[in-house]
Amino acid sequence: MSVSLRALIVSDQESKFIWDFFDKSRFKDVDVIISCGDLKAKYLSFLTTMVAAPLLYVPGNHDGDYLRNPPEGCDDLTEKMVTIKGVRFIGFGGALSRSPKPFHYTEKDLSRQVVRRIPEICTNGGFDVMVTHAPSYGLGDGEDAFHKGFRGYLAMLHLFEPRYHLHGHVHMNYPGAKQDLVYRDTRILNGFNYRIVDLVFPKKNYKRLSYLKTRYDWVKEYASIG
């Protein structure tokens, strides 16, 4: 038995095809829209209205306007996990940088964000899809410092083994960009511009995780990578 979700994944560049020549029939079977960041709030609100599917998003490093005018009718995965048809989604925004701008984070900042989410992760017995703006370290990230991925995300893949990791930030014409990777048991998808993908999950019963053990394992795994 398995669960399947047809996902419209978007990131970094608004599609002129969607904006100017929207064809509802092309998106009629979409179950969920997932934004990996750096897209205008009004574009996301347009998508969830026209496609008539829930939209889950994380802010990119250029999305400071979200603090004043967040996308209407959409769910911010950095605030809470969302479950659709039994599939658990969690998200982290921003990019790796020492700049104090909104949604620019150091590795230490990211590790603090993960620790804050551990109680929620434990309550839900883990997660199936990790949505981020930046990629994981060494997995489709860029060659320059600003487009390097987070080591903390790599630790998340090791510890929680999600079925999918969806990200943006690295445009497909950048050195090192990969549209589709498989790492251990996780499929990694770069959502640049837009793509429609069928996400398939084995049907499982999930048990609540021990907070103390998970916190300990996270610290140990993160330290082994850093």
N, C-alpha and C positions, 0 to 999 in steps of 0.2 A: 504494500500500500504506500502511496506517496501523495503529496500535496503539490499542486502546481499553481504558480501565480505568473500571469503575463505582466511584465513590468516595462513601463516607458521610463528609461533612465536618461536624465538630462544633466548637463554640466557645462559651465564656462563660456558657452557661446549660444545665444538665442538663434534658433533655426529660422531662417527667412521663409523656408518652405512651410513651417507650421504657422508663423505669424501671418504671412501674406496669402497663403493658399491652403488654409486649413481644410482638411478632408476628414470629416467625422468617421467615415467608414473605415479609414485606415487604422483608427484607434478604438474600434467598437468593442474589442475583446480585452482591452487593457484592464487589469484588476487594480493596479496601483501605479502611481507616478512617483519616482524617486529623484530628487534633485541633490546633486553632490556639490552645489555651491557656485558662486560667482555668476549668478543670473538675477536679472531685475525682478523685484517683488511682483510687479504687475504681470510679468511673463508667467510666473508660477500660478498666480491667481487666475490668469487666462486659461492655463492648461487644465487646472482642476475643474473649472467651470465648463469648458468645452468638451473635455474628454469624459467628464462625469465619473471620475475615479478619485479616491483619496490621494492626496499629495503629501509625502513625507520629505523633509528637507534638512540639510545642515547648512550653516552659513559658510561661504568661502571667505578668503582673506580680503576680497574687495566688497564685501556685503555690509559695510558699516551702516548703511541706510536701514538695514533690518532692525536696528535698535530703536529707530524712530517710527518706521513704517514697515512692520513685518508683513510677509505675504498673507493675504486674507484667505481664510478657509483652508489653511494648510497646517500641518503638525510639525513642530520643531523637534527633531530627534535628539538634540542636545539637552532638551528639557525633560523628556520622558521617553521610555520605551513604548512602542506601539505594536500591537499584535493584530494581524490580519489573517483570517482562516487558520489560526493556530501558529502562524509564522511570526517570530519575534524579531523586531527591528530595533537597533540601537545606533546612535550617531554621535560623531564628534566633528566639530568644525575647525576652520582656520588652517594656517600653514606654519611651517617651522621658520621662526625668525625671532631675533632679539628686539625688533622694533616694537615700541609700545602701542602701535595702532590697534584698533579693534580687530580681534580674530587673528592676531599674530602671537604665536606661543613658542616657548622654549620646550625642550624635552621635560624639564621639571614641571612646567605648567600643565603639560599633557598628562603626566603621571598623577598629578593632583586631581585632574578631572576624572581619570579612571577610578581612583580610590573613592571619590565621591559617588560614583555610580555602582560600586561593588554591592551595596545592600540591595539595590534594585535588580542587579544581575542575579544575585543569589535567590531573591524572592521568585524570580521567573525561571530559575533553573538554567541560566545561561542565555544565549541568544543565537539566532540563525543567520542573521544578516547584519554586518557592520557597515554602516554608511559613513564615509568621511570625505572631507574635501581633499586633503593631501593623502598621498599613498603611504604604504608601509615602507620602511627602510629596505632598499635593495630589491624591491618588487615593483618594477615599472616606474620608479621615481626618476627625477632629472639628474643631470650631471652637475649643475650649479648648486650652490649652497641653499638658495631660496626654494628650490624645487626638490630637495632631498626629502625623503619620507621620514616618518617618525619611527624610532626604535620601539616606542611604546605600543604602536599598532602591531608591530611584529610580535611583541610579547603577548598581545591579545590573541593573535592568531594561534600562537603556540598553546596558550593556556585554555582557551575556550573553543577552539576548532570550529568556527562558524562555517556554514556551508558556502557563504558568499561574502566577499569584501568588495564594495562598490566605492569608487573614488573618482575625483576629477583632478584639477590643478595642473596636470601635465598634459598640455595640448598635444595632439597626435603628430604635429610636425616638430616637436621638441626632441632633442637627443635623449635616448633612453626610453621614450614612450612605448608602452605596450598596450594594446587594446584588450587582450585577453591572456591571462596567465593561470596556471594551476600550481598551487603551493601546498604540499601535503594534501589535506582533504578540503582545502578551500579554493574556490574559483574566484579569481580577482578580475574585475571588470572596470575598465576606464570608461566613464560615461560621457566623454567629450561630445559636445553638440547634442545629438540624441540617438538613441538606439532602443529597439524593442527586443526584449529577451524573455524567454520562458525560464523562470526560476523553479527548480524542482527540488523537493525536500522529502526525505524518507519520513514516514509518519512514526512519531515516537511519543512515549509518555515521559515527561520531564519532571524531575524531582527537585525540590528546593535544595540549594547548595549551602554548605556550612560557611557562614561569614568569616569566622576566624581562619579556617583552612584556606579559603579562597584568597583572603587578604595576604596570608603568609605566602601562598603559592605565587601570587602576583608579584610581590616584592622580590622573591627568589628568581622568578623568570625574567623580570625586568632587569635585575642586576646582572644576570648572566649575559644579556645582550648589550647592556650599556658598558 
